[in-house]
Amino acid sequence: AVVSTQSTGGVAPVKAFQAQNSFGLYDMIGNTWEWTSTVYGVDPQTKMPQYTLRGGSYVDSVDGKFNHKADVTTRMGNTADAGSDNIGFRCARDATSQDLERHKKQEL
């Protein structure tokens, strides 16, 4: 996970680091908070819905000693009108049976 501005100076470009799994997925945590369509709750001041951000960003730490803990279980909410250079989104699709077969062959 990218969790330090010392290594990147900010948000790292896609594929700046090697894939860390056999599916060839990059930047799954760290780098930027991943904005999702899942409702997190309601902002108590504005009464606007908050959407789930997950994973942490480059300003967070692996152990949570500063800011947030960059981890697959880390979640927080933010309203749709919020913006920051450490919030992004991921384009994704469901894996097809062909994808899964290709993955099984790569593991052999």
N, C-alpha and C positions, 0 to 999 in steps of 0.2 A: 504494500500500500504506500502511496505517496502521502507522507504526512509532515513534511518539513520543507520550509522555504529555503533551507540551506542547500538542498539538493537540486531544486528547480527554479528558485526565485519567484515562485508563484504556481499557477496552474500549469501542469505539464501537458505537452501535446499527446494526442492519442498514440499509443504504441511506443511511448518514450522509454518504457521498461518492458522487459520480456514478459510474455504471458506466463502466469504462475499456476496454470492448471492445464490438464490435458484436453480441455475443450477449446483452447486457444482464445480464452476470454481475457481481456485486458482491463486494468483499472477498475476492479470491482468494488474496492473501498478506498477511501482517501481521495486525493486529488480534488474532487468537488463533491459536495453533498448531492445525492441523487434525488431529484424532485420526482415524486410519484403522484398518481391520481387518487391515492387512498386518502380519505378524509381522516385527519388526526384529531380534530376537535373544533371548537369555536374560540376565536380570540375573545377574551373576556372584556376588552375595552371597545373594540370595533364591532363585535358580534359577527364578524366575517368568518367563514369557514377557514380552517387551517388544513393544509395538505401535508402529508408526511414527507419529510426529508430523511434520508437514511445514509449511513456509512461513514460520515465525517468528511473532512476536507484537509487540504494542505496546511491549514492553520491549527489543526487538532493534533493530539498526540496519541501514540499507540497505547499508553497506559492511563490516559486521562488526567495526567498531572497538570496539564494546562488545556484550557478550553474544553472540548469534548473528547471522549474516547473514540478513536477511529476504529470501528469494529463492525462486523456484519450485523450485530444486534442493536447498534445504536440508532435511535430514532428521535426526531423532534418535529414540531409542527411550525409552519409559517403560512402566512396568507398569500393569496395569488398575486397581490400587488407588490410583494417584497422582491427585492433584487440584490444580488451581491456577486462579486467575481468568484466566490467559492461555492456557488450553487449551479448545478447543471441538470441535464436529463440524459437518459439512455434510450436509444432506439433499440427495440427488441422485437423478437418474433418467437413463436413457439418452435421447438425443435421438431423436425420431421422424422419419420422413421428412417429415411435415408441418412440424415445427420447422425442419428444414433448408431446405425450400422457402421458408418465411416469412423465414428469414435471408437467403437468396439475393435475394429481392425487396427487402428493406431495403437491401442493398448497392448496388442499381441506382440 
